[in-house]
């Protein structure tokens, strides 16, 4: 998954990984803790596994909501 991206991505790369979301949305995901990241100097670095974790956590929520609807 995401083989074309390096193991640690920047904000712009994370945006592309998440379907070309906006920069503001990406910062919101980091600032709310939805996507974990760390800061080096003035820039955020996001391990690719954290983006994948975020995607799978959203999938679990979706599945739970669908199960409740049944």
mmCIF file of the C-alpha atoms, coordinates in Angstrom:
data_MODEL
# 
_entry.id   MODEL 
# 
loop_
_atom_site.group_PDB 
_atom_site.id 
_atom_site.type_symbol 
_atom_site.label_atom_id 
_atom_site.label_alt_id 
_atom_site.label_comp_id 
_atom_site.label_asym_id 
_atom_site.label_entity_id 
_atom_site.label_seq_id 
_atom_site.pdbx_PDB_ins_code 
_atom_site.Cartn_x 
_atom_site.Cartn_y 
_atom_site.Cartn_z 
_atom_site.occupancy 
_atom_site.B_iso_or_equiv 
_atom_site.pdbx_formal_charge 
_atom_site.auth_seq_id 
_atom_site.auth_comp_id 
_atom_site.auth_asym_id 
_atom_site.auth_atom_id 
_atom_site.pdbx_PDB_model_num 
ATOM 1  C CA . UNK A 1 1  ? 0.000   0.000  0.000  1.00 0.00 ? 1  UNK A CA 1 
ATOM 2  C CA . UNK A 1 2  ? 1.372   3.418  -0.987 1.00 0.00 ? 2  UNK A CA 1 
ATOM 3  C CA . UNK A 1 3  ? 4.596   1.921  -2.361 1.00 0.00 ? 3  UNK A CA 1 
ATOM 4  C CA . UNK A 1 4  ? 5.266   5.068  -4.371 1.00 0.00 ? 4  UNK A CA 1 
ATOM 5  C CA . UNK A 1 5  ? 5.570   7.135  -1.182 1.00 0.00 ? 5  UNK A CA 1 
ATOM 6  C CA . UNK A 1 6  ? 8.576   7.208  1.177  1.00 0.00 ? 6  UNK A CA 1 
ATOM 7  C CA . UNK A 1 7  ? 8.291   5.703  4.672  1.00 0.00 ? 7  UNK A CA 1 
ATOM 8  C CA . UNK A 1 8  ? 7.999   9.187  6.200  1.00 0.00 ? 8  UNK A CA 1 
ATOM 9  C CA . UNK A 1 9  ? 5.954   11.750 4.286  1.00 0.00 ? 9  UNK A CA 1 
ATOM 10 C CA . UNK A 1 10 ? 5.370   15.481 4.508  1.00 0.00 ? 10 UNK A CA 1 
ATOM 11 C CA . UNK A 1 11 ? 2.013   17.273 4.556  1.00 0.00 ? 11 UNK A CA 1 
ATOM 12 C CA . UNK A 1 12 ? 1.697   17.516 0.764  1.00 0.00 ? 12 UNK A CA 1 
ATOM 13 C CA . UNK A 1 13 ? 2.433   13.829 0.308  1.00 0.00 ? 13 UNK A CA 1 
ATOM 14 C CA . UNK A 1 14 ? -0.091  12.954 3.015  1.00 0.00 ? 14 UNK A CA 1 
ATOM 15 C CA . UNK A 1 15 ? -2.689  15.017 1.150  1.00 0.00 ? 15 UNK A CA 1 
ATOM 16 C CA . UNK A 1 16 ? -2.065  12.961 -1.994 1.00 0.00 ? 16 UNK A CA 1 
ATOM 17 C CA . UNK A 1 17 ? -2.255  9.711  -0.035 1.00 0.00 ? 17 UNK A CA 1 
ATOM 18 C CA . UNK A 1 18 ? -5.676  10.716 1.309  1.00 0.00 ? 18 UNK A CA 1 
ATOM 19 C CA . UNK A 1 19 ? -7.160  11.488 -2.097 1.00 0.00 ? 19 UNK A CA 1 
ATOM 20 C CA . UNK A 1 20 ? -5.894  15.025 -2.638 1.00 0.00 ? 20 UNK A CA 1 
ATOM 21 C CA . UNK A 1 21 ? -7.415  16.515 0.471  1.00 0.00 ? 21 UNK A CA 1 
ATOM 22 C CA . UNK A 1 22 ? -6.634  20.155 1.188  1.00 0.00 ? 22 UNK A CA 1 
ATOM 23 C CA . UNK A 1 23 ? -3.673  21.358 3.238  1.00 0.00 ? 23 UNK A CA 1 
ATOM 24 C CA . UNK A 1 24 ? -5.986  22.841 5.885  1.00 0.00 ? 24 UNK A CA 1 
ATOM 25 C CA . UNK A 1 25 ? -7.800  19.536 6.261  1.00 0.00 ? 25 UNK A CA 1 
ATOM 26 C CA . UNK A 1 26 ? -4.459  17.741 6.618  1.00 0.00 ? 26 UNK A CA 1 
ATOM 27 C CA . UNK A 1 27 ? -3.365  20.127 9.381  1.00 0.00 ? 27 UNK A CA 1 
ATOM 28 C CA . UNK A 1 28 ? -6.750  19.648 11.081 1.00 0.00 ? 28 UNK A CA 1 
ATOM 29 C CA . UNK A 1 29 ? -6.257  15.861 11.048 1.00 0.00 ? 29 UNK A CA 1 
ATOM 30 C CA . UNK A 1 30 ? -2.852  16.280 12.678 1.00 0.00 ? 30 UNK A CA 1 
ATOM 31 C CA . UNK A 1 31 ? -3.916  18.946 15.177 1.00 0.00 ? 31 UNK A CA 1 
ATOM 32 C CA . UNK A 1 32 ? -6.905  16.891 16.362 1.00 0.00 ? 32 UNK A CA 1 
ATOM 33 C CA . UNK A 1 33 ? -4.763  13.777 16.715 1.00 0.00 ? 33 UNK A CA 1 
ATOM 34 C CA . UNK A 1 34 ? -6.645  11.824 14.058 1.00 0.00 ? 34 UNK A CA 1 
ATOM 35 C CA . UNK A 1 35 ? -3.329  11.344 12.245 1.00 0.00 ? 35 UNK A CA 1 
ATOM 36 C CA . UNK A 1 36 ? -0.260  11.156 14.432 1.00 0.00 ? 36 UNK A CA 1 
ATOM 37 C CA . UNK A 1 37 ? 2.780   13.127 13.320 1.00 0.00 ? 37 UNK A CA 1 
ATOM 38 C CA . UNK A 1 38 ? 5.932   14.691 14.655 1.00 0.00 ? 38 UNK A CA 1 
ATOM 39 C CA . UNK A 1 39 ? 7.556   18.007 13.963 1.00 0.00 ? 39 UNK A CA 1 
ATOM 40 C CA . UNK A 1 40 ? 11.130  18.496 12.812 1.00 0.00 ? 40 UNK A CA 1 
ATOM 41 C CA . UNK A 1 41 ? 11.953  22.166 12.901 1.00 0.00 ? 41 UNK A CA 1 
ATOM 42 C CA . UNK A 1 42 ? 8.930   23.900 11.455 1.00 0.00 ? 42 UNK A CA 1 
ATOM 43 C CA . UNK A 1 43 ? 7.670   21.003 9.339  1.00 0.00 ? 43 UNK A CA 1 
ATOM 44 C CA . UNK A 1 44 ? 5.541   17.989 10.149 1.00 0.00 ? 44 UNK A CA 1 
ATOM 45 C CA . UNK A 1 45 ? 6.713   14.498 9.253  1.00 0.00 ? 45 UNK A CA 1 
ATOM 46 C CA . UNK A 1 46 ? 4.200   11.689 9.155  1.00 0.00 ? 46 UNK A CA 1 
ATOM 47 C CA . UNK A 1 47 ? 5.274   8.054  9.121  1.00 0.00 ? 47 UNK A CA 1 
ATOM 48 C CA . UNK A 1 48 ? 3.363   6.318  6.339  1.00 0.00 ? 48 UNK A CA 1 
ATOM 49 C CA . UNK A 1 49 ? 2.079   3.724  8.799  1.00 0.00 ? 49 UNK A CA 1 
ATOM 50 C CA . UNK A 1 50 ? 0.238   6.501  10.696 1.00 0.00 ? 50 UNK A CA 1 
ATOM 51 C CA . UNK A 1 51 ? -1.676  7.432  7.541  1.00 0.00 ? 51 UNK A CA 1 
ATOM 52 C CA . UNK A 1 52 ? -2.528  3.774  6.980  1.00 0.00 ? 52 UNK A CA 1 
ATOM 53 C CA . UNK A 1 53 ? -3.654  3.467  10.629 1.00 0.00 ? 53 UNK A CA 1 
ATOM 54 C CA . UNK A 1 54 ? -5.942  6.459  10.114 1.00 0.00 ? 54 UNK A CA 1 
ATOM 55 C CA . UNK A 1 55 ? -7.486  4.914  7.009  1.00 0.00 ? 55 UNK A CA 1 
ATOM 56 C CA . UNK A 1 56 ? -8.159  1.599  8.725  1.00 0.00 ? 56 UNK A CA 1 
ATOM 57 C CA . UNK A 1 57 ? -9.608  3.305  11.795 1.00 0.00 ? 57 UNK A CA 1 
ATOM 58 C CA . UNK A 1 58 ? -12.097 5.100  9.540  1.00 0.00 ? 58 UNK A CA 1 
ATOM 59 C CA . UNK A 1 59 ? -12.980 1.783  7.903  1.00 0.00 ? 59 UNK A CA 1 
ATOM 60 C CA . UNK A 1 60 ? -13.716 0.216  11.305 1.00 0.00 ? 60 UNK A CA 1 
ATOM 61 C CA . UNK A 1 61 ? -16.021 3.093  12.235 1.00 0.00 ? 61 UNK A CA 1 
ATOM 62 C CA . UNK A 1 62 ? -17.864 2.743  8.928  1.00 0.00 ? 62 UNK A CA 1 
ATOM 63 C CA . UNK A 1 63 ? -18.326 -1.010 9.425  1.00 0.00 ? 63 UNK A CA 1 
ATOM 64 C CA . UNK A 1 64 ? -19.647 -0.475 12.983 1.00 0.00 ? 64 UNK A CA 1 
ATOM 65 C CA . UNK A 1 65 ? -22.131 2.134  11.774 1.00 0.00 ? 65 UNK A CA 1 
ATOM 66 C CA . UNK A 1 66 ? -23.328 -0.182 9.005  1.00 0.00 ? 66 UNK A CA 1 
ATOM 67 C CA . UNK A 1 67 ? -23.763 -3.029 11.495 1.00 0.00 ? 67 UNK A CA 1 
ATOM 68 C CA . UNK A 1 68 ? -25.862 -0.819 13.790 1.00 0.00 ? 68 UNK A CA 1 
ATOM 69 C CA . UNK A 1 69 ? -28.131 0.037  10.861 1.00 0.00 ? 69 UNK A CA 1 
ATOM 70 C CA . UNK A 1 70 ? -28.965 -3.647 10.390 1.00 0.00 ? 70 UNK A CA 1 
# 
